[in-house]
Amino acid sequence: MLFTILAILTVAGAVAAMSFRNLVHSVLALTLAFAGLAMVYLQLGAQFIGFAQILVYIGAVAILIVFAILLTRDAGTTSKSALNASASNSSGWGGGVVAVAVFAAMAWAFHASAASQRALPAQPEATMQQIGNALMLQFALPLEVIGLLLTAALIGAVTIAMHDRQETR
């Protein structure tokens, strides 16, 4: 029962993220889908993936998208996007049909392939403590380098957005 509720929450958040016209509302709905997916992971016993989903996608990616939208949004573009939305709405149904057809073809190909017929090997048991020890002891330097790289990318993106905004004024 709980899985069904979480699945409905996740799918509803994803559908809402695709269908809202307001970009901020779409990002908030996407955050809801990320949270539902994290709860599914936690319910299935994958604590590391669930907490990583919460920290990385909800805590970093969704917040970064909201900040990027709020920093780079121009007040004059809302009227243009409303006019273009009605023109592109007719092609949305065609795109949806193509997406369903491609998904059906890929699902059939996967089901018919030899890879789906093989037995799965036994999964190794790794606890949260073992994963944490590996990240903090064995892979501490790569983890810090990735953190610095992402911070530098964020600062660069904000600098470019602020520079472009000052040029348009």
C-alpha angles and dihedrals in degrees: 000000000000091000090053092051092048092047091051090048092050095047092044090052092049093048091047090050090056097043105043115099094205109082095212091052089049092054091049090051089049088053088054089053090050090051092049091050091049090052090051089053091049092048091051091054098254096127097165094052091043094052091042088053090053095046100039106032103028098029099039117012099042093043090047091052091050092050092046091051093047093046097047103035116119118207092219096060097067095078092048093050091051090055093047093047093066092049094050095044093084092057090050093078092051091050090049092052091049091048092051091048092050091047091050092049092049093047091050092048092050093047092049095045125100091238092070092051097058121098115250117246119240113278116239115240112238121173126212089251093055092049091047092049091050092050096045099039111025100027102029096118096051089046091054092045091053090049091052092046093052091047091051091048091051093049090048092050093050091047092051092047093049092046092051091047092052091050092055092054 
